[in-house]
Amino acid sequence: MPKGVVVITGPTATGKTKLGIELAKKFDGEVISADSMQLYKYMDIGTATPDAEEMEGIPHHMLSIIEPREDYSVSLYVEAAAACVDDVIARGKMPIIVGGTGLYIDSLLSGRGFMGGDAALREKFSQQYDEEGGEAMLRLLAEVDSDSAQRLHANDKKRIVRALEVYHATGKSITQHNIETQSMPPRYNSCKIALSFEDRADLYNRIDRRVDLMMEMGLVAEVEKLISMGVDEKSTAMQAIGYKEIVLALRGECSMEEAVETVKRESRRYAKRQLSWLSSKKDVNWIRWKKQPDLDWARQLSTSFMENNGIITEADKK
């Protein structure tokens, strides 16, 4: 039986998908996605969701499971992804978590609990926010959770509504709820492997090339299809990098060339934020490519990391 999980993470366009598949082939594994945008259906090009050919026969989970009109939370992700991981382990296979959404990965591994949603309360406070405004809702929140009220901005509707929902459902402030759940032991023993490039310029060039390829593959048509389906331009899905910029171009607010350059710039900025998040982690094993990914070398190095972290034994390597 597997002795834990392997995580392949890192900035966008660093080869996470390919390395995850290589390790899955080597260790009889299955991939569980940790990408907040690959959850959405009909958004394959702009999110670089692997197709059947790229998966090479390896089972993948948590891909294209929700409609683009839906919102999705960390708690829903953890509930569903943990069920996938547990099922993979129960079948004696290796769970390989692949993705760059740091909050999803941290929450899945940490064992942190989440209060289930109360749709009625959420709808009540959401409507109240729309009617009375953020400042009034912050004052209401301050009466039961002054810490959160001081931390949040009046425009942060989602977190204000969530904090009020948690308090009225549990009698506890969201601050107290978070403290209690964050003290839980880790859900899984893990080996975290992060991918990047020795030269940041090589990463940025790779990101730019990926955006160009997405345009060649039909990203504009993909966005047009979402719009024709009636997906709200303000929805979470349509706020993804690559989608909101194309929407602006289609509305005539900028040229398509300008939109593409913005997608590249925002993708590079996102990669920089991903690197900053990973750099703060003490338990990350780094693989830094030179000019191009070297999968044979990465597979060998990853195997050593997995052995050192107790995920596999010498016998598993054969």
C-alpha positions in Angstrom: 0.0 0.0 0.0 1.2 3.6 -0.7 2.7 5.2 2.4 1.6 8.7 1.5 1.1 11.1 -1.5 3.3 12.8 -4.0 2.7 16.4 -4.9 4.0 17.9 -8.2 3.6 21.6 -8.1 5.2 24.8 -9.3 4.4 27.8 -11.6 2.4 27.5 -14.7 4.1 26.0 -17.8 6.9 24.1 -15.9 5.9 20.6 -17.0 3.9 19.4 -13.9 1.5 17.4 -16.0 4.2 15.4 -17.8 6.2 14.6 -14.7 3.1 13.6 -12.8 2.2 11.1 -15.6 5.8 9.8 -15.7 5.7 9.1 -12.0 2.2 7.5 -12.3 3.5 5.2 -15.0 6.5 4.2 -12.9 4.7 3.7 -9.6 1.3 2.6 -10.7 -0.3 5.9 -9.7 -3.3 8.0 -10.5 -3.3 11.8 -10.8 -5.5 14.1 -8.7 -5.6 17.6 -10.0 -5.0 20.6 -7.7 -5.8 23.3 -10.2 -8.7 25.6 -9.3 -9.5 26.4 -13.0 -9.2 22.9 -14.5 -12.2 22.0 -12.4 -14.4 23.7 -14.9 -15.9 22.1 -18.0 -15.6 23.6 -21.4 -12.4 25.5 -20.4 -9.7 23.1 -21.6 -7.5 25.3 -23.8 -7.1 28.3 -21.5 -6.5 26.1 -18.4 -4.2 23.7 -20.2 -6.3 20.7 -19.1 -4.6 17.5 -20.4 -6.6 15.6 -23.0 -6.8 11.8 -23.3 -3.7 11.6 -25.5 -1.6 13.6 -23.0 -2.9 11.5 -20.1 -1.3 8.4 -21.7 -3.8 6.1 -20.1 -3.2 7.4 -16.6 -6.5 8.0 -14.6 -7.0 11.6 -13.7 -9.4 13.0 -11.1 -10.8 16.4 -10.3 -10.8 17.6 -13.9 -13.8 19.2 -15.7 -16.2 18.3 -13.0 -18.3 21.5 -12.5 -20.2 23.9 -14.8 -18.5 27.3 -15.5 -21.5 29.0 -13.9 -20.8 27.4 -10.6 -18.6 28.8 -7.8 -16.3 26.3 -6.0 -14.8 26.6 -2.6 -11.7 25.2 -0.9 -13.9 23.1 1.4 -15.7 21.5 -1.5 -12.3 20.8 -3.2 -10.9 19.2 -0.1 -13.9 17.0 0.5 -13.9 15.7 -3.1 -10.1 15.5 -3.6 -9.6 13.7 -0.3 -12.2 11.1 -1.3 -10.3 10.6 -4.6 -7.0 10.2 -2.7 -8.4 7.8 -0.2 -10.0 5.7 -3.0 -6.6 5.6 -4.9 -4.8 4.5 -1.7 -7.5 1.9 -0.9 -6.9 0.3 -4.3 -3.2 0.0 -3.6 -2.1 2.7 -6.1 0.0 5.8 -5.7 -1.9 9.2 -5.4 -0.1 11.9 -7.3 -1.4 15.4 -6.7 -0.6 17.7 -9.6 -1.3 21.4 -9.8 -0.3 24.9 -8.9 -3.2 26.1 -6.7 -1.3 26.5 -3.4 -4.3 26.9 -1.2 -5.9 23.7 -2.5 -2.7 21.7 -1.9 -2.1 23.1 1.6 -5.7 22.5 2.7 -5.8 19.0 1.3 -2.6 17.9 3.0 -3.1 19.7 6.3 -6.1 17.8 7.6 -7.8 21.1 8.1 -11.6 20.8 8.6 -14.2 23.1 7.1 -17.7 23.9 8.1 -20.2 22.7 5.6 -22.0 25.5 3.8 -25.4 26.7 4.9 -27.0 27.8 1.6 -30.0 29.6 3.2 -27.8 31.7 5.5 -25.4 32.5 2.7 -28.2 33.6 0.4 -29.7 35.7 3.3 -26.5 37.6 4.0 -25.6 37.9 0.3 -28.9 39.6 -0.4 -28.5 41.8 2.7 -25.1 42.8 1.5 -26.5 43.8 -1.9 -29.2 45.8 -0.2 -27.3 47.5 2.6 -23.7 47.7 1.4 -20.4 46.5 2.6 -19.9 49.0 5.4 -23.2 48.1 7.0 -22.3 44.4 6.8 -18.9 45.0 8.3 -20.5 46.7 11.3 -22.8 43.7 11.6 -19.8 41.4 11.5 -17.9 43.5 14.1 -20.7 42.7 16.6 -19.8 39.0 16.6 -16.3 38.8 15.2 -14.3 42.0 15.6 -11.0 40.4 14.4 -12.4 39.5 11.0 -14.3 42.8 10.7 -11.0 44.7 11.2 -9.2 42.5 8.7 -11.7 42.6 5.9 -12.4 45.3 3.4 -16.0 46.5 2.9 -15.8 45.4 -0.8 -14.9 41.8 0.1 -18.4 40.5 -0.1 -17.5 36.8 -0.3 -15.5 36.7 3.0 -17.9 39.0 4.9 -20.8 36.8 3.9 -18.8 33.6 4.8 -17.8 35.0 8.2 -21.4 35.8 9.1 -22.6 32.4 7.8 -20.1 30.5 10.0 -21.0 32.5 13.1 -24.8 32.1 12.7 -24.4 28.4 11.8 -22.0 27.4 14.6 -22.0 30.2 17.2 -18.3 30.6 16.7 -16.4 33.3 14.9 -14.7 32.3 11.7 -11.4 33.2 13.5 -12.1 30.7 16.2 -13.3 28.1 13.6 -10.0 28.5 11.7 -7.8 28.2 14.8 -9.6 25.0 15.9 -9.4 23.4 12.5 -5.8 24.4 11.7 -4.5 22.5 14.7 -5.4 19.2 13.1 -2.6 16.7 12.3 -1.7 16.3 8.6 -4.2 14.3 6.6 -1.4 12.6 4.6 2.3 12.0 4.7 3.6 13.8 1.6 6.5 14.4 -0.6 6.3 17.8 -2.2 8.2 18.4 -5.5 8.3 21.8 -7.1 9.3 22.5 -10.6 10.9 25.7 -12.0 13.8 26.9 -14.2 17.3 28.0 -13.1 16.8 31.1 -15.2 13.6 33.0 -14.6 13.7 34.3 -18.2 13.4 30.8 -19.5 10.2 30.3 -17.5 8.8 33.5 -18.8 9.6 32.7 -22.4 7.9 29.3 -21.9 4.8 31.0 -20.5 4.7 33.4 -23.5 5.0 30.4 -25.9 2.2 28.6 -24.1 -0.1 31.6 -24.5 0.7 31.8 -28.2 -0.1 28.0 -28.5 -3.4 28.5 -26.7 -4.4 31.2 -29.2 -3.5 28.8 -32.1 -5.6 26.0 -30.5 -8.7 28.2 -30.4 -8.8 30.1 -27.1 -11.0 32.8 -28.6 -13.5 30.3 -29.9 -13.5 28.7 -26.4 -14.3 32.0 -24.8 -17.0 32.7 -27.4 -18.6 29.4 -26.7 -18.8 30.2 -22.9 -20.4 33.5 -23.7 -22.9 31.9 -26.0 -23.8 29.4 -23.2 -24.8 32.4 -21.1 -21.9 32.2 -18.6 -21.7 35.5 -16.7 -18.6 37.5 -17.5 -18.3 38.2 -13.8 -18.4 34.5 -12.8 -15.4 33.0 -11.1 -14.6 30.9 -14.1 -14.5 33.9 -16.5 -12.1 35.7 -14.2 -9.4 33.2 -15.0 -6.3 34.5 -16.7 -6.8 34.2 -20.4 -10.6 34.4 -20.3 -11.3 37.9 -18.9 -8.8 39.5 -21.2 -10.3 37.8 -24.3 -13.7 38.9 -23.2 -12.5 42.5 -23.2 -11.2 42.2 -26.7 -14.4 40.6 -27.9 -16.3 43.5 -26.4 -14.1 45.9 -28.3 -12.4 47.4 -25.2 -9.0 46.5 -26.5 -7.4 44.8 -29.6 -6.9 41.1 -29.6 -3.1 41.7 -29.8 -3.3 43.8 -26.6 -5.4 41.1 -24.9 -2.8 38.5 -25.7 0.0 40.6 -24.3 -2.0 41.2 -21.2 -2.6 37.4 -20.8 1.2 36.9 -21.1 2.0 39.6 -18.5 -0.6 38.4 -16.0 0.5 34.8 -16.5 4.1 35.8 -15.7 2.9 37.7 -12.6 0.9 34.7 -11.5 4.0 32.5 -11.9 6.0 34.9 -9.8 3.3 34.7 -7.0 3.4 30.9 -7.2 7.2 30.9 -6.8 6.9 33.3 -3.8 4.4 30.9 -2.1 6.6 27.9 -2.7 9.8 29.7 -1.5 8.2 30.1 1.9 7.8 26.4 2.3 10.5 24.5 4.1 9.5 21.0 3.0 9.6 21.5 -0.8 12.1 19.5 -2.9 13.1 21.6 -5.9 13.7 20.5 -9.5 15.0 23.4 -11.5 15.2 22.8 -15.2 18.0 24.3 -17.4 16.8 25.4 -20.8 14.3 22.6 -21.2 12.7 20.0 -18.9 14.6 16.7 -18.7 12.0 14.1 -17.6 14.5 11.2 -17.3 16.6 13.2 -14.8 13.5 14.5 -13.0 12.1 11.0 -12.7 15.3 9.8 -11.0 15.5 12.8 -8.7 11.8 12.5 -7.8 12.3 8.9 -6.9 15.1 9.8 -4.5 12.9 12.5 -2.9 10.1 10.0 -2.5 12.4 7.5 -0.8 13.9 10.1 1.5 10.4 11.2 2.5 9.3 7.6 3.3 6.8 7.5 0.5 8.5 4.5 -1.2 11.1 1.9 -0.2 14.1 0.5 -2.1 11.9 -2.4 -3.2 9.3 0.0 -4.8 12.0 1.4 -7.0 12.5 -1.9 -8.9 
